[in-house]
Amino acid sequence: MVSDTTPHNIQSGGTPGGASTAEDKADLETQIDHLRKDLAGVTDALKSLASNQADDARRNVFALRDDVRERGERYIQQAQDAASDLEEQLSERVRAEPIKSVLIAAAAGYLYARIFRR
């Protein structure tokens, strides 16, 4: 916001020695009022800019959160599908070779007991 005031020479109509007259004081007060208005405009513009940037950042964070959630859900679904497929394959193997499966399970249990025995 640009001020519409122009600099005035305060001593131009003043008394000798630089003493201010009532007219000079009124002119100075007018300039101060214009500066206050300009400063208020700049403050409002900065508040608006900060608010807009905060809103943009909030939208970006929410979009990123949604994207991460969707990816996580997809990965979980893929892991569940893979685990389900593995379980199905294992069940088919056990049905196809039950004796071998029981022997493998017994060996694994024996090794587990030996490793973790105190």
Residue frames as qw, qx, qy, qz and C-alpha x, y, z in Angstrom:
[[0.000, 0.892, 0.451, 0.000, 0.00, 0.00, 0.00],
 [0.457, 0.240, 0.016, 0.856, 1.52, 3.33, -1.05],
 [0.138, -0.646, -0.423, 0.621, 0.98, 6.51, 0.92],
 [0.327, 0.745, 0.400, 0.423, -0.57, 9.42, -0.91],
 [0.300, -0.920, -0.041, 0.247, 1.22, 11.93, 1.27],
 [0.625, 0.602, -0.132, 0.480, 4.12, 13.97, 0.06],
 [0.597, -0.301, -0.324, 0.669, 6.96, 15.15, 2.24],
 [0.011, -0.940, -0.185, -0.285, 6.52, 18.68, 3.50],
 [0.437, 0.302, -0.377, 0.759, 9.17, 21.00, 4.72],
 [0.420, -0.679, -0.571, 0.190, 8.04, 21.62, 8.27],
 [0.363, -0.512, -0.117, 0.770, 10.15, 24.72, 8.65],
 [0.291, 0.366, 0.480, 0.742, 8.97, 26.30, 5.39],
 [0.184, -0.718, -0.298, -0.601, 6.26, 28.43, 6.97],
 [0.664, -0.534, -0.438, 0.288, 7.53, 28.25, 10.50],
 [0.204, -0.976, 0.069, -0.026, 8.96, 30.85, 12.71],
 [0.376, 0.701, -0.552, 0.248, 12.69, 31.52, 12.89],
 [0.243, -0.467, 0.771, -0.359, 14.64, 28.93, 14.86],
 [0.328, 0.012, -0.919, -0.217, 12.42, 26.06, 13.69],
 [0.298, 0.130, 0.670, -0.667, 9.53, 26.59, 16.09],
 [0.039, 0.321, 0.882, 0.344, 6.34, 24.83, 14.87],
 [0.351, -0.041, 0.016, -0.935, 3.16, 26.62, 14.17],
 [0.631, 0.146, 0.575, -0.500, -0.34, 25.23, 14.58],
 [0.738, 0.526, -0.168, -0.388, -0.51, 24.63, 10.83],
 [0.342, 0.517, -0.784, 0.018, 2.71, 22.64, 10.87],
 [0.307, -0.149, 0.847, -0.407, 1.45, 20.54, 13.78],
 [0.737, 0.327, 0.309, -0.504, -1.82, 19.84, 11.98],
 [0.643, 0.575, -0.445, -0.239, 0.10, 18.85, 8.85],
 [0.096, 0.416, -0.882, 0.199, 2.35, 16.57, 10.91],
 [0.517, 0.036, 0.701, -0.489, -0.68, 14.97, 12.58],
 [0.766, 0.462, -0.013, -0.446, -2.26, 14.41, 9.15],
 [0.484, 0.544, -0.682, -0.068, 0.90, 12.69, 7.94],
 [0.166, -0.254, 0.883, -0.359, 1.01, 10.55, 11.08],
 [0.697, 0.219, 0.436, -0.526, -2.63, 9.54, 10.49],
 [0.727, 0.534, -0.311, -0.299, -1.79, 8.57, 6.91],
 [0.237, 0.477, -0.836, 0.133, 1.19, 6.56, 8.14],
 [0.440, -0.080, 0.760, -0.472, -1.02, 4.77, 10.68],
 [0.789, 0.379, 0.158, -0.457, -3.52, 3.92, 7.95],
 [0.584, 0.576, -0.557, -0.129, -0.73, 2.69, 5.68],
 [0.018, -0.375, 0.879, -0.295, 0.72, 0.61, 8.51],
 [0.636, 0.095, 0.576, -0.505, -2.70, -0.87, 9.25],
 [0.778, 0.498, -0.139, -0.356, -3.05, -1.77, 5.56],
 [0.383, 0.534, -0.752, 0.055, 0.36, -3.43, 5.52],
 [0.302, -0.215, 0.821, -0.434, -0.52, -5.32, 8.70],
 [0.764, 0.261, 0.329, -0.490, -3.79, -6.52, 7.18],
 [0.690, 0.560, -0.404, -0.218, -2.00, -7.61, 4.01],
 [0.153, 0.455, -0.852, 0.211, 0.60, -9.56, 6.03],
 [0.526, -0.038, 0.690, -0.495, -2.13, -11.22, 8.10],
 [0.806, 0.410, 0.059, -0.424, -3.95, -12.22, 4.93],
 [0.530, 0.577, -0.619, -0.057, -0.77, -13.58, 3.36],
 [0.092, -0.335, 0.874, -0.339, 0.10, -15.57, 6.48],
 [0.673, 0.125, 0.508, -0.522, -3.44, -16.93, 6.67],
 [0.778, 0.499, -0.196, -0.327, -3.36, -18.00, 3.02],
 [0.366, 0.522, -0.765, 0.091, 0.00, -19.69, 3.45],
 [0.337, -0.189, 0.805, -0.450, -1.22, -21.49, 6.57],
 [0.783, 0.282, 0.267, -0.487, -4.31, -22.68, 4.68],
 [0.673, 0.555, -0.458, -0.172, -2.16, -23.93, 1.81],
 [0.100, 0.432, -0.858, 0.260, 0.16, -25.75, 4.20],
 [0.562, -0.023, 0.646, -0.517, -2.83, -27.32, 5.97],
 [0.824, 0.407, -0.009, -0.395, -4.28, -28.53, 2.66],
 [0.509, 0.561, -0.653, -0.006, -0.91, -29.99, 1.65],
 [0.161, -0.319, 0.851, -0.385, -0.53, -31.81, 4.96],
 [0.709, 0.142, 0.474, -0.502, -4.04, -33.27, 4.72],
 [0.772, 0.512, -0.256, -0.277, -3.41, -34.37, 1.13],
 [0.295, 0.514, -0.791, 0.154, -0.12, -36.00, 2.16],
 [0.417, -0.170, 0.752, -0.482, -1.82, -37.71, 5.11],
 [0.814, 0.298, 0.210, -0.453, -4.54, -39.11, 2.83],
 [0.643, 0.571, -0.496, -0.121, -1.94, -40.31, 0.32],
 [0.051, 0.425, -0.855, 0.294, 0.09, -42.05, 3.03],
 [0.609, -0.002, 0.600, -0.519, -3.05, -43.66, 4.44],
 [0.829, 0.420, -0.050, -0.365, -4.07, -44.96, 1.00],
 [0.484, 0.553, -0.676, 0.043, -0.60, -46.37, 0.36],
 [0.209, -0.318, 0.820, -0.428, -0.53, -48.00, 3.77],
 [0.752, 0.146, 0.404, -0.500, -3.91, -49.61, 3.20],
 [0.771, 0.508, -0.313, -0.225, -2.75, -50.92, -0.18],
 [0.271, 0.507, -0.792, 0.207, 0.44, -52.38, 1.33],
 [0.452, -0.159, 0.723, -0.497, -1.52, -54.00, 4.15],
 [0.835, 0.305, 0.149, -0.433, -3.93, -55.51, 1.64],
 [0.636, 0.555, -0.533, -0.061, -1.04, -56.83, -0.45],
 [0.003, -0.412, 0.841, -0.351, 0.60, -58.34, 2.64],
 [0.647, 0.014, 0.559, -0.518, -2.67, -59.97, 3.67],
 [0.831, 0.436, -0.123, -0.322, -3.12, -61.39, 0.18],
 [0.441, 0.547, -0.704, 0.103, 0.44, -62.73, 0.17],
 [0.256, -0.280, 0.807, -0.453, -0.02, -64.31, 3.61],
 [0.781, 0.181, 0.326, -0.501, -3.30, -65.85, 2.51],
 [0.752, 0.512, -0.375, -0.176, -1.67, -67.31, -0.61],
 [0.200, 0.487, -0.808, 0.264, 1.21, -68.69, 1.46],
 [0.507, -0.124, 0.674, -0.523, -1.20, -70.25, 3.95],
 [0.846, 0.328, 0.068, -0.415, -3.14, -71.84, 1.11],
 [0.605, 0.545, -0.581, -0.009, 0.03, -73.25, -0.45],
 [0.063, -0.395, 0.823, -0.403, 1.17, -74.61, 2.90],
 [0.699, 0.035, 0.482, -0.527, -2.21, -76.25, 3.51],
 [0.833, 0.437, -0.199, -0.274, -2.05, -77.90, 0.09],
 [0.378, 0.534, -0.737, 0.169, 1.47, -79.20, 0.81],
 [0.339, -0.257, 0.760, -0.492, 0.41, -80.62, 4.18],
 [0.819, 0.208, 0.267, -0.463, -2.55, -82.38, 2.56],
 [0.738, 0.533, -0.391, -0.134, -0.33, -83.76, -0.19],
 [0.623, 0.264, -0.650, 0.347, 2.43, -85.04, 2.14],
 [0.591, -0.718, -0.047, -0.365, 1.07, -85.38, 5.70],
 [0.903, -0.304, -0.098, 0.287, 3.82, -87.66, 7.08],
 [0.575, 0.301, -0.051, 0.759, 6.60, -85.45, 5.81],
 [0.143, -0.713, -0.050, -0.684, 4.83, -82.39, 7.26],
 [0.760, -0.632, -0.082, -0.128, 4.51, -84.00, 10.71],
 [0.850, -0.102, -0.068, 0.513, 8.20, -84.96, 10.68],
 [0.338, 0.495, -0.008, 0.801, 9.23, -81.42, 9.69],
 [0.408, -0.743, -0.065, -0.527, 7.03, -79.95, 12.44],
 [0.868, -0.473, -0.093, 0.116, 8.52, -82.34, 15.01],
 [0.722, 0.122, -0.053, 0.679, 12.07, -81.45, 13.95],
 [0.072, 0.636, 0.020, 0.768, 11.31, -77.75, 14.14],
 [0.632, -0.701, -0.084, -0.320, 9.82, -78.20, 17.62],
 [0.891, -0.255, -0.101, 0.361, 12.86, -80.18, 18.78],
 [0.520, 0.322, -0.038, 0.790, 15.26, -77.49, 17.50],
 [0.223, -0.725, -0.078, -0.647, 13.15, -74.76, 19.09],
 [0.788, -0.603, -0.101, -0.073, 13.24, -76.60, 22.44],
 [0.830, -0.068, -0.070, 0.549, 17.03, -77.12, 22.23],
 [0.325, 0.505, 0.011, 0.800, 17.72, -73.49, 21.35],
 [0.283, -0.628, 0.030, -0.724, 15.52, -71.94, 24.03],
 [0.803, -0.407, -0.425, 0.098, 16.11, -74.45, 26.84],
 [0.156, -0.876, 0.289, -0.353, 17.57, -72.86, 29.95]]
